[in-house]
Amino acid sequence: MKDHIVDANFPRTLDQRVYHLGIRAGEVANRIVTVGSPSRAHAIANYLDHSPKPFTLTSERGFTTITGRYKNVPVSIVSIGMGYPNADFFVREVRECLTGDMVVVRLGSCGALIDVPVGSVIVPKSSIAVTRNYDFDFVTGQSSEPPYRLSKPVLADPELHRAVQDALERSRPSTFQTTVVSHTMNASADSFYSSQGRITSFPDHNETLIHTMKARHPDLATLEMETFHILHLAANWPSSGHAEQLSVPPISTLPVSPVVSLPPPPSNQPQPPNVSFSDKAGNLLMPKPRIRAAAAQMVFASRTSQDFITPDQVAEIEAWCGKAVLEALIGFGIEPSRLHDEAGSVWELRDF
């Protein structure tokens, strides 16, 4: 049974598919744009080369991976939904399917905390986490604990940050009145409502949260729910030594059932040991492979004016930003020895 799980520590099927994304080695490229919604992923995929035909896999858990080539460079587009947990699944499971370096740009929507029009694009230099403090007494409000916690900032990769910013500025349509804003800070919250200062019928004690955040970080510009976790995992990827996996008996819980497009077929490439730290020949890379991450955030809502973007504006901004991020990724240098092997991959060019 290929769908039998062989390791409870890091679940994979017998044919080496990871548990939540449903992919395996050879189905995800080193250069990746990650988005929230499948519709955005498919819209960006329209820019991919026709040959080889882009590979698409949708897992039962709601993740969609599209891999092909853009201007002959292998790229992947991965839609992950919302929030820290899904960002965690994405980074960890892709990393374990990938040889060499991993370069990720998060393209998502956000709320703006600065006075810019909806439709603007912000490229944050760093991000903080905003989390609900579960030790606070939210019923009475009488607590020695603060209701929310703010983390230390984590930086985007400076070279990738600059590449994304440059690509967006170069490709901005002349008819657009909006701007590209950089060198600001992002905040990623663990909820859409309480940790972003939205008022509902729940006693969230968040009336002063945004003011507190801005007072502590005057360059704070955006709120959303994924960027911090991606940047944090990238910054904390180990420089040496792969954690040894525990050997445990197989478990009977079944994994996701991926829905895979037809040609090209899924890779039959065997999974090399320590794939995350290897070159394409299976030798350990020195220095170790890197995870390099940055973000571009489309302002869909203004928290200062309460404006919200229109559907027509969404289509226009997504088209501009999607293509710009692809341009940034393919122009971002990765040494050939630090790229996943094309042989047996879904982006391999074949003669039929």
N, C-alpha and C positions, 0 to 999 in steps of 0.2 A: 504494500500500500504506500504510494508516494506521499499521501497526505498524512502519514503517521508522524507524530512529533518525536524527535530523537534526543532532545535536550531541554529540560525544563528551565535551565538557567538562561539560555538564549535560544528560544524555540525556533526550530527549523523543521521542514519536512525532509523526508529521505532524499528528495531531489534538490535539497538545499534552498528551498524558498523560505524567506523570513516570514514570521507569523502574521504581522499586521499589514505590511505593504504588499506581500505576496510575490515579491521579486526575488531574483537570484543574480549571482555574478554574471556579467555580460548583458544585463538588461537595464543598467543605469550607467550613465556616462559621468566623467569627472567634473564636467561643467554643468551646473544645475540651477534652474530658476524654480523656486517653490512659491506656490500661490495658495489661496484658501479654497476657491471654488473650482469644480470641474469645468464649468463653462468658461472661466478665464483661462484655464489650462488649454482647453481645446481651441480657444480663440488665438492664443499665442502659437499653438502648434500649426496653425494655418500658414505660418511663415517658414516652416521647415521645408527642406528640400524634398522633392518628390521621390528621389532615389537615394538610399533605399526607402521603401515605404515606411513611415514612422510606425514603431511598435507601440501598442497601447495595452496596458494591463490595468484593470479595475478590480480592487480587492473587495471582499465582502464587508470589510471594515470601513469602506468609504474612501480609500486612497486611490488616486489615479496617477499612473506613471506613463509618460509619453516620451519615447526616446527615438532620436533620429539624428539628422545632420542639419546644421544651418550654415550655409555657404561652405559646405563640405567639412565642417567641424562637428564632431559628435557632441550633442547636448541632450539633456533631459529636462522635462517639465513635470513637476510633481505637485499635485494638489493634495493638501493635507487637512483641510477643514480648519477648525479654530482651536486656539488655546495651547497652553504649555504641554499637556500630555501628548497631543498629536504632533507638535514640534519635536518632542522627545523621541517618539516612535520614528519619525522621519530621519532625524540625524543619525540615531544609533543604528537603525536597520540598513540605511543606505551605506553608512560607513563600513559595515560588515560585509557588504556585497561588492566593495569597490577596491581595486588595486590602485596604489599611488595617491596623489593629492585629490582633495575634494574641495571644490570651489562653489560656493552657494550664494545666490542673491535671493533674498526674500522680497517679493513684490506683493504688497498688500494694501488694503485700505486703512485709513486711520481717521481719528478725530484730531483737529488742530487746536492747540492751546494758545497759538499766537494769531495775530490778526492778518491772515492771508485768505484769499478767496477760495471757495471750494473749487476743486479741479487743479489746485497747485500740487506740486510734487516735492516731497521733503526727503532728503538723503541724510539720515542721522549719522553723526560721528560716533555715538555711543548710546547705551540704553541702560535703564534701571528697571528693576522688578518692583511692582507694587502688589503686595499680597495682604489678604484679609488675615488679621490676627485672631486665630481661633481661641486664644486664651482670654480675649476681651469679653466682658459680659455685655452682649448686645441687647439683652432684655432690659436691664436696669440702667446701663451706661455707667454704673458705678464700678470702676475697675482701675487698678494701678497700671494696667497694661494700656498701650496705645491701640486704637482699633485697627490701624493699618501699619505695615512695615515697608520701608523703602530700602532697597539694597544699595550697595556700592555700584558705581557705573562699570560697565564692561564695554570695551572699545570694539568698533567694527575694524576689520582689516583695513589699514590706511590706504594701501595700494588699490584694493578692490573698491573701496569707498570712492576714491578719486576716479577710477575707471567708470563706475556707474554714473557719477555726477557728470563727467565729461560727455559720456554717450547721450545722456538725457538732454544736455544743453545743445549738443551738436544737432540732434534730431528733432528738437522742438519745432512743431509746425509754425510757420510765420503768422498764421491766423490765430494762434493761441495767445490769449492775453495773460495767462497764468505764468507763474515763475517756478524755477527750480531753486529750492532753499537747501543749503547744506550747513555743516558745522553747527548743528543743533543736537539736542539730546532727545531721545525717545523714552517713553515709559511703557512697559508691557505689563498689563494687569492680569490678574488671575480670574477676572470676571468682566463681563460687559457692563454690569450695573454697579454693584457696590464699590468695587475697587477702582472704578472710573468716575466716581463722584456723582452718579446718576441717582435721582431721588425716586424711590418707589414706595409701596406701602410697607416694606420691611423696615425695621428700625436699624438701619445700617450705620448710623453715626458718621456719615461721610460728608456732611454739609461743608466742612472746611478742608476737605482732603486736597482738592486741586490747589487751593491757596497755599496750603502747607507744602505741597510738592514744588510749586513755583517759587516759594520763598527759599526753599533749600537749594533748588537748582534753577536759577534765573534763565538758563538757556534751554529749558524744557519746552519742546514744541509740539510733540505728538503723543497720543495715547492709542494703543492697540493691544494685542494679546499674544504675539508670537516672537517678535524680534529678539527680545532679551534672551530667551531660552536658547535660540539658535546661536547667537553670539557667545553666550556663556559656555555652551558645549564646545564650540570651536576654540575658544580661548583656553579651555581646560583639557583639550585632547592631549594624551600623554606623549611626552617626547621620547620615551624609551620604555620597553617592556610591555608586552601584551598581557593583560590579566588572564591567568589560566582559567579555562572553562572547567567547571565541575562535571564529572561524568556521572550521570544519573540514569536510572532506567527510563525507557520511553513511557510517555503518558498517553492516555487514550483520547484526550480532548482534541478535536479536529481543528485545523487552522482555517484561515480564510480560504474561500474558494475563488481563485482569481478568474476573471473573464478576460481572455487574451485575444487580441485581434489576430487575424490570419496574416498572410506574409508580412514581414519575415517571421519564421517560427521562433519560439523561445530558444534561448541559448542552451546547447547541451554541453557547454563548457564545464569541466569539473571544477569544484570549489577547491582552490589551493589552500594549504594550511596558512593561518595568519594572513589572510588575504588583505586585511586592512593595513598591514605594514610591509607589503611585498611590492616588488616590481613585477612587470608582466611575465618574467620568467619564474616567478615564485621565490626569488631571493629577497632577503630582508633589505629594505632600502636604508641607506645612511646618507644624510640624516633622515630621520623618520618622516613619513608622509605628513602633510599638514592638512588641517581643515581651515579654510579661509572663507570668511563670511561677511556680508554687508547687506544693506537693505535699501529699498526705495519704497516710499509710502505715499499713496495717492490720497489726498484730502477729500474725503466724502462728506465729512460733517465738520462744521465749525462750532467749537464749544464756546466761542466768544459771541458770535452773532446768531447762533442756533440755525444757520442755513444748512441745507442738505442738498447734495448733488442731484441733478436730474438724470434720468436714464440715458438721454442723448449724450450728455457730458461724460457719463461712465464709459460708453462705447468709445468715444474719442480718446479719452485719457488712457484707457487700457490698450488701445491700438498703438498709441505713441510709446507708452512705457514698456509694453511687452517687447516691441521690436528693439528699443534702446537697450534693454537689459540683455537681450540676445547678443547685440553688437558688443556690449561690454564684456560678456563672457567669452566670445570667440576671440576677442582681441587681447584677452588676459593670458599671458604666457605661462605655460606649464612645460617643463622639460619632457621630451619624449619618453625618457626612462621612467617618468612618474605618471604616465598615462596607462589606463587599463588596456589590456591587449585587445586589438580589434578582431583577431581570429576567433571565430565562434560567437562573437557578439551580435546583437540585433542591429548594430549600426555598421557591420562589416559590408563593404561593397562587394557584391557577388556578380558573376557573369552567368546569366540564365540563358 
